[in-house]
Amino acid sequence: SWTSGDVPFDRHDWYVDRCGEEVRYVIDFYFDEEKAGQMEAFEVVARPALDSFTSCLDRLKMNIYVTCAEYGLPCPISGHEPKIASASSDANETSTTK
């Protein structure tokens, strides 16, 4: 991933309308050779591009939220209880609700 120094095999810029404001997101696609043949081999990382103060602040807030969730702590910014969704748990929830 971005923090480990791996280079994404594909990158896209997406523009999203957030309440009338156009925000650019960077979406990176990574592949883990050790997990080839499994769903976990692919990782998609989406984040606001660092092209405005607001986007930088959004990234900082998300990093705080994720770090708190990893340690089982409520987020001091949002007040949300710790929860990080994973692709495998989302797939299981979808298949059980059909």
Backbone as JSON, one array per atom type, in Angstrom:
{
  "sequence": "SWTSGDVPFDRHDWYVDRCGEEVRYVIDFYFDEEKAGQMEAFEVVARPALDSFTSCLDRLKMNIYVTCAEYGLPCPISGHEPKIASASSDANETSTTK",
  "N": [[0.83, -1.19, 0.0], [0.21, 2.4, 0.1], [1.71, 3.33, 2.28], [3.66, 1.37, 2.59], [5.35, 1.62, 0.52], [4.95, 0.31, -1.85], [4.2, 0.32, -5.32], [1.33, 1.41, -7.01], [-0.55, -0.58, -9.37], [-2.29, 0.63, -10.99], [-3.82, 3.83, -11.39], [-6.26, 6.29, -10.73], [-7.94, 9.4, -11.2], [-10.73, 10.72, -9.74], [-13.61, 12.75, -9.89], [-15.79, 14.12, -7.6], [-18.98, 15.22, -6.69], [-19.54, 16.94, -3.89], [-21.92, 18.02, -2.1], [-22.36, 20.21, -3.87], [-19.77, 21.08, -4.24], [-16.95, 20.42, -6.16], [-14.8, 17.76, -5.74], [-11.64, 16.33, -5.96], [-10.56, 12.99, -6.1], [-8.04, 10.56, -5.45], [-7.48, 7.4, -6.66], [-6.01, 4.41, -6.03], [-4.83, 1.27, -7.18], [-3.76, -1.78, -5.97], [-1.79, -4.81, -6.07], [-1.21, -7.86, -4.47], [1.14, -10.18, -4.73], [1.61, -12.45, -3.17], [-0.89, -13.2, -2.37], [-2.19, -14.03, -4.6], [-4.88, -15.14, -6.64], [-6.82, -14.95, -4.74], [-9.47, -12.98, -3.29], [-8.44, -11.07, -1.55], [-6.1, -10.3, -2.71], [-6.22, -7.98, -4.1], [-6.14, -4.51, -3.5], [-7.8, -1.53, -2.95], [-7.29, 1.84, -2.73], [-8.7, 4.76, -1.82], [-8.72, 8.25, -1.69], [-8.97, 11.74, -0.76], [-7.5, 14.02, -3.06], [-4.5, 15.87, -2.54], [-5.02, 18.75, -2.94], [-6.19, 20.94, -1.84], [-6.84, 22.84, 1.15], [-9.01, 21.86, 2.6], [-9.24, 19.23, 1.64], [-6.83, 18.15, 2.57], [-7.33, 18.32, 5.32], [-9.52, 16.57, 5.46], [-8.24, 14.13, 4.89], [-6.54, 13.93, 7.1], [-8.43, 13.75, 9.19], [-9.62, 11.29, 8.51], [-7.48, 9.53, 8.84], [-7.12, 9.73, 11.61], [-9.57, 8.68, 12.47], [-9.43, 6.0, 11.47], [-7.13, 5.05, 12.81], [-7.96, 5.22, 15.5], [-10.07, 3.35, 15.4], [-8.64, 1.01, 14.85], [-7.39, 0.62, 17.3], [-9.55, 0.19, 18.87], [-10.9, 2.37, 19.92], [-13.25, 5.07, 20.44], [-13.86, 7.54, 17.94], [-12.39, 10.71, 18.31], [-13.13, 12.86, 16.8], [-15.48, 12.37, 15.23], [-17.03, 10.99, 17.04], [-17.95, 8.48, 16.62], [-18.33, 4.97, 17.24], [-15.72, 2.47, 17.29], [-15.15, 0.95, 14.18], [-14.17, -0.82, 11.42], [-14.78, -1.59, 8.19], [-14.37, -4.5, 6.23], [-13.51, -5.94, 3.06], [-14.14, -8.67, 2.88], [-15.95, -9.06, 5.03], [-18.0, -7.36, 4.24], [-18.84, -8.65, 1.91], [-19.81, -11.04, 2.98], [-21.95, -10.08, 4.54], [-23.59, -9.09, 2.52], [-24.22, -11.43, 1.1], [-25.7, -12.85, 2.96], [-27.96, -11.35, 3.32], [-29.55, -11.55, 1.12]],
  "CA": [[0.0, 0.0, 0.0], [0.91, 3.68, 0.02], [2.67, 3.48, 3.37], [4.73, 0.39, 2.51], [6.23, 1.97, -0.59], [4.57, -0.39, -3.06], [3.69, 1.18, -6.38], [0.07, 0.86, -7.51], [-0.5, -0.99, -10.76], [-3.18, 1.52, -11.73], [-4.23, 5.0, -10.6], [-7.29, 7.1, -11.38], [-8.47, 10.59, -10.54], [-12.18, 10.83, -9.86], [-14.17, 14.0, -9.4], [-17.03, 13.82, -6.9], [-19.74, 16.38, -6.24], [-19.86, 16.86, -2.47], [-22.8, 19.14, -1.74], [-22.13, 21.34, -4.77], [-18.34, 21.35, -4.4], [-16.24, 19.36, -6.87], [-13.63, 17.3, -5.0], [-10.87, 15.32, -6.7], [-10.06, 11.86, -5.32], [-7.03, 9.7, -6.07], [-7.8, 6.0, -6.4], [-4.89, 3.54, -6.39], [-5.11, -0.16, -7.19], [-2.56, -2.54, -5.63], [-1.9, -6.26, -6.16], [-0.29, -8.58, -3.6], [1.49, -11.44, -5.39], [1.51, -13.55, -2.21], [-2.3, -13.57, -2.21], [-2.74, -14.23, -5.94], [-5.96, -16.12, -6.68], [-7.77, -14.66, -3.67], [-10.03, -11.62, -3.34], [-7.59, -10.2, -0.77], [-4.91, -9.94, -3.48], [-6.42, -6.63, -4.59], [-6.45, -3.47, -2.53], [-8.16, -0.25, -3.55], [-7.12, 2.93, -1.76], [-9.29, 6.01, -2.33], [-8.52, 9.35, -0.75], [-8.99, 13.06, -1.41], [-6.22, 14.53, -3.56], [-3.99, 16.95, -1.68], [-4.99, 19.97, -3.73], [-6.84, 22.03, -1.12], [-6.73, 22.71, 2.6], [-10.12, 21.01, 3.05], [-8.89, 17.84, 1.32], [-5.78, 17.76, 3.53], [-8.01, 18.14, 6.59], [-10.3, 15.33, 5.35], [-7.31, 13.0, 5.01], [-6.1, 13.87, 8.5], [-9.55, 13.25, 9.98], [-9.81, 9.87, 8.23], [-6.38, 8.81, 9.48], [-7.43, 9.67, 13.04], [-10.69, 7.75, 12.62], [-8.95, 4.63, 11.24], [-6.21, 4.7, 13.9], [-8.78, 4.97, 16.69], [-10.79, 2.09, 15.2], [-7.67, -0.09, 14.98], [-7.12, 0.44, 18.73], [-10.81, -0.02, 19.57], [-11.29, 3.6, 20.6], [-14.17, 5.92, 19.69], [-13.19, 8.64, 17.25], [-12.59, 11.98, 19.0], [-13.65, 13.86, 15.86], [-16.87, 12.07, 14.87], [-17.74, 10.38, 18.15], [-18.39, 7.13, 16.23], [-17.69, 3.82, 17.85], [-14.73, 1.9, 16.38], [-15.57, -0.07, 13.23], [-13.56, -0.75, 10.11], [-15.36, -2.62, 7.33], [-13.43, -5.16, 5.33], [-14.16, -6.46, 1.85], [-14.69, -10.0, 3.14], [-17.14, -8.96, 5.88], [-19.06, -6.76, 3.42], [-19.34, -9.69, 1.0], [-20.61, -11.97, 3.78], [-23.2, -9.42, 4.9], [-24.41, -9.01, 1.32], [-24.72, -12.75, 0.71], [-26.66, -13.33, 3.95], [-29.17, -10.54, 3.31], [-30.3, -11.76, -0.13]],
  "C": [[0.87, 1.25, 0.0], [1.99, 3.8, 1.08], [3.84, 2.51, 3.28], [5.69, 0.68, 1.37], [5.93, 1.23, -1.87], [3.99, 0.61, -4.06], [2.38, 0.59, -6.88], [0.21, 0.45, -8.97], [-1.42, -0.15, -11.63], [-3.59, 2.66, -10.81], [-5.24, 5.8, -11.42], [-7.57, 8.33, -10.55], [-9.97, 10.6, -10.8], [-12.61, 12.16, -9.28], [-15.56, 13.7, -8.85], [-17.68, 15.13, -6.49], [-20.12, 16.16, -4.79], [-20.62, 18.13, -2.08], [-22.51, 20.38, -2.57], [-20.68, 21.72, -4.97], [-17.67, 20.16, -5.09], [-14.94, 19.03, -6.14], [-12.95, 16.2, -5.8], [-10.37, 14.26, -5.72], [-9.03, 11.1, -6.14], [-7.38, 8.27, -5.67], [-6.66, 5.15, -6.94], [-5.31, 2.09, -6.26], [-3.79, -0.9, -6.98], [-2.85, -4.03, -5.78], [-0.82, -6.9, -5.31], [-0.04, -9.96, -4.2], [1.32, -12.64, -4.45], [0.08, -14.04, -2.02], [-2.98, -13.8, -3.56], [-3.78, -15.35, -5.92], [-7.02, -15.92, -5.61], [-8.29, -13.23, -3.83], [-9.12, -10.63, -2.63], [-6.33, -9.76, -1.52], [-5.01, -8.5, -3.98], [-6.76, -5.68, -3.46], [-6.72, -2.18, -3.3], [-8.07, 0.81, -2.46], [-7.64, 4.2, -2.41], [-9.14, 7.08, -1.26], [-8.61, 10.68, -1.49], [-7.58, 13.43, -1.88], [-5.78, 15.69, -2.67], [-3.87, 18.24, -2.49], [-5.78, 21.12, -3.11], [-6.67, 21.79, 0.38], [-7.79, 21.76, 3.14], [-9.81, 19.54, 2.79], [-7.81, 17.31, 2.26], [-6.4, 17.48, 4.9], [-8.84, 16.85, 6.58], [-9.41, 14.1, 5.5], [-6.84, 12.83, 6.45], [-7.19, 13.28, 9.38], [-9.75, 11.75, 9.77], [-8.7, 9.03, 8.87], [-6.61, 8.68, 10.99], [-8.53, 8.65, 13.29], [-10.22, 6.3, 12.5], [-8.03, 4.18, 12.37], [-6.98, 4.41, 15.18], [-9.51, 3.64, 16.57], [-9.87, 0.89, 15.35], [-7.36, -0.39, 16.44], [-8.4, 0.24, 19.55], [-11.31, 1.18, 20.33], [-12.33, 4.37, 19.79], [-13.4, 7.09, 19.07], [-13.45, 9.96, 17.97], [-13.18, 13.06, 18.1], [-15.13, 13.62, 15.59], [-17.7, 11.55, 16.03], [-18.22, 8.97, 17.85], [-17.63, 6.06, 16.98], [-16.74, 3.19, 16.82], [-15.31, 0.81, 15.49], [-14.86, 0.18, 11.91], [-14.13, -1.9, 9.3], [-14.27, -3.23, 6.47], [-14.21, -5.7, 4.15], [-14.8, -7.81, 2.12], [-15.93, -9.92, 4.01], [-18.29, -8.33, 5.11], [-19.67, -7.79, 2.5], [-20.21, -10.68, 1.76], [-21.94, -11.35, 4.17], [-24.13, -9.37, 3.71], [-25.02, -10.36, 1.0], [-25.76, -13.25, 1.71], [-27.97, -12.55, 3.93], [-30.0, -10.73, 2.05], [-31.49, -12.66, 0.07]]
}
